[in-house]
Amino acid sequence: MDKPKRQLACHSCLTKVECSPGEPPCEVLRGWFTVTQWEGPGAVTHHYFCSFNCLKSWISSQLPEVPEAFLKSFGEEESQQNPK
C-alpha cells in the first residue's frame, strides 16, 4: 500500500509543495524558511514560509500594534515645544 504524499504549505500565502514518503522535507523546502515555535513541554509547532516577504508578514502579525493615539502624542508634544 502506497503512502500518500505529504503536503506542506506556506503559513502566510498557502503555497503548497508535496513531499513523497521517505523524501526528507528539506529537499522540497529548499530555499524556504522554517520557524519552530515551542508552545510548552513537548508541544512544538513548525511554520513554513516560502519567502522573506511571507516570513516578514507573519512576524509583523505576531507583534502587538502601537495605538495610533500614542504615536500621535509624540507629534503634538514636539509641535508644542517648537512652535512655527
GROMACS elastic network, one bead per residue, 0.5 to 0.9 nm:
[ bonds ]
;  ai    aj funct       b0    kb
    2    21     6  0.85470   500
    3     6     6  0.88596   500
    3    20     6  0.82677   500
    3    21     6  0.62296   500
    4    20     6  0.74058   500
    4    21     6  0.70378   500
    5    18     6  0.60598   500
    5    19     6  0.55275   500
    5    21     6  0.59644   500
    6    17     6  0.83974   500
    6    18     6  0.55865   500
    6    20     6  0.63269   500
    6    21     6  0.72135   500
    7    16     6  0.64758   500
    7    17     6  0.57684   500
    7    19     6  0.61835   500
    7    20     6  0.88365   500
    8    14     6  0.88185   500
    8    15     6  0.83337   500
    8    16     6  0.55946   500
    8    17     6  0.54065   500
    8    18     6  0.62470   500
    8    19     6  0.73997   500
    8    25     6  0.85924   500
    8    29     6  0.85623   500
    8    48     6  0.76839   500
    9    12     6  0.85416   500
    9    13     6  0.81450   500
    9    14     6  0.51136   500
    9    15     6  0.53714   500
    9    17     6  0.63924   500
    9    18     6  0.87658   500
    9    47     6  0.87124   500
    9    48     6  0.66708   500
    9    49     6  0.77957   500
    9    50     6  0.83893   500
   10    13     6  0.57211   500
   10    15     6  0.51875   500
   10    16     6  0.64917   500
   10    17     6  0.86932   500
   10    32     6  0.87054   500
   10    47     6  0.75255   500
   10    48     6  0.50755   500
   10    50     6  0.56593   500
   10    51     6  0.86841   500
   10    54     6  0.77901   500
   11    14     6  0.57988   500
   11    15     6  0.82469   500
   11    47     6  0.59679   500
   11    48     6  0.56501   500
   11    49     6  0.58427   500
   11    50     6  0.84415   500
   11    54     6  0.77482   500
   11    55     6  0.83441   500
   11    58     6  0.77563   500
   12    15     6  0.82583   500
   12    48     6  0.84465   500
   12    49     6  0.67808   500
   12    50     6  0.84786   500
   12    54     6  0.53709   500
   12    55     6  0.73253   500
   12    57     6  0.71129   500
   12    58     6  0.63246   500
   13    49     6  0.82461   500
   13    50     6  0.82550   500
   13    54     6  0.67446   500
   14    49     6  0.88021   500
   14    50     6  0.89589   500
   15    49     6  0.87536   500
   15    50     6  0.73593   500
   17    28     6  0.68040   500
   17    29     6  0.77756   500
   18    25     6  0.89247   500
   18    28     6  0.72354   500
   19    22     6  0.83043   500
   19    23     6  0.62006   500
   19    24     6  0.74929   500
   19    25     6  0.62777   500
   19    27     6  0.83529   500
   19    28     6  0.63972   500
   19    29     6  0.89520   500
   20    23     6  0.53199   500
   20    24     6  0.82889   500
   20    25     6  0.87548   500
   21    24     6  0.83330   500
   23    26     6  0.84534   500
   23    27     6  0.72476   500
   23    28     6  0.83573   500
   24    27     6  0.57846   500
   24    28     6  0.76409   500
   25    28     6  0.55271   500
   25    29     6  0.59649   500
   25    30     6  0.84444   500
   26    30     6  0.57837   500
   26    31     6  0.89781   500
   26    32     6  0.88134   500
   27    30     6  0.55468   500
   28    31     6  0.88299   500
   28    32     6  0.88205   500
   29    32     6  0.52234   500
   29    33     6  0.78768   500
   29    34     6  0.88613   500
   29    48     6  0.83718   500
   29    49     6  0.89860   500
   29    50     6  0.79087   500
   30    33     6  0.84951   500
   31    50     6  0.72715   500
   31    51     6  0.78452   500
   32    48     6  0.69532   500
   32    49     6  0.56523   500
   32    51     6  0.61825   500
   32    52     6  0.84952   500
   33    47     6  0.82381   500
   33    48     6  0.57928   500
   33    49     6  0.50435   500
   33    50     6  0.64433   500
   33    51     6  0.70846   500
   33    52     6  0.78612   500
   33    55     6  0.74719   500
   34    46     6  0.65747   500
   34    47     6  0.56035   500
   34    49     6  0.63117   500
   34    50     6  0.89558   500
   34    55     6  0.89361   500
   35    45     6  0.81927   500
   35    46     6  0.57112   500
   35    47     6  0.51153   500
   35    48     6  0.65509   500
   35    49     6  0.82111   500
   35    55     6  0.88898   500
   36    44     6  0.67521   500
   36    45     6  0.57971   500
   36    47     6  0.64267   500
   36    48     6  0.89107   500
   37    43     6  0.85146   500
   37    44     6  0.56654   500
   37    45     6  0.51106   500
   37    46     6  0.62455   500
   37    47     6  0.77516   500
   38    41     6  0.78882   500
   38    42     6  0.80865   500
   38    43     6  0.61370   500
   38    45     6  0.65439   500
   38    46     6  0.88752   500
   39    42     6  0.80144   500
   39    43     6  0.52503   500
   39    44     6  0.57726   500
   39    45     6  0.72971   500
   40    43     6  0.51009   500
   40    44     6  0.73288   500
   41    44     6  0.82510   500
   48    55     6  0.83417   500
   49    52     6  0.75312   500
   49    53     6  0.86443   500
   49    54     6  0.58530   500
   49    55     6  0.55981   500
   49    58     6  0.88113   500
   50    53     6  0.83833   500
   50    54     6  0.66107   500
   50    55     6  0.77610   500
   51    54     6  0.52908   500
   51    55     6  0.63340   500
   51    56     6  0.85801   500
   52    55     6  0.50224   500
   52    56     6  0.59300   500
   52    57     6  0.84484   500
   53    56     6  0.50297   500
   53    57     6  0.60470   500
   53    58     6  0.86426   500
   54    57     6  0.50463   500
   54    58     6  0.62881   500
   54    59     6  0.86583   500
   55    58     6  0.52137   500
   55    59     6  0.61829   500
   55    60     6  0.85895   500
   56    59     6  0.50695   500
   56    60     6  0.60288   500
   56    61     6  0.85485   500
   57    60     6  0.51742   500
   57    61     6  0.62698   500
   57    62     6  0.88464   500
   58    61     6  0.50981   500
   58    62     6  0.64407   500
   59    62     6  0.51527   500
   59    63     6  0.66720   500
   60    63     6  0.53924   500
   60    64     6  0.83842   500
   61    64     6  0.77471   500
   61    65     6  0.88444   500
   65    68     6  0.86484   500
   66    69     6  0.85440   500
   66    70     6  0.70023   500
   66    71     6  0.72366   500
   67    70     6  0.53949   500
   67    71     6  0.67152   500
   67    72     6  0.89103   500
   68    71     6  0.51268   500
   68    72     6  0.61351   500
   68    73     6  0.86354   500
   69    72     6  0.50931   500
   69    73     6  0.61941   500
   70    73     6  0.52418   500
   70    74     6  0.72425   500
   71    74     6  0.57979   500
   71    75     6  0.74549   500
   72    75     6  0.53550   500
   72    76     6  0.65601   500
   72    77     6  0.88549   500
   73    76     6  0.51703   500
   73    77     6  0.61881   500
   73    78     6  0.86334   500
   74    77     6  0.52319   500
   74    78     6  0.62090   500
   74    79     6  0.86957   500
   75    78     6  0.52051   500
   75    79     6  0.61990   500
   75    80     6  0.86967   500
   76    79     6  0.52339   500
   76    80     6  0.62722   500
   76    81     6  0.88296   500
   77    80     6  0.52590   500
   77    81     6  0.64735   500
   77    82     6  0.88311   500
   78    81     6  0.52495   500
   78    82     6  0.62227   500
   78    83     6  0.85579   500
   79    82     6  0.51508   500
   79    83     6  0.57072   500
   79    84     6  0.79161   500
   80    83     6  0.58269   500
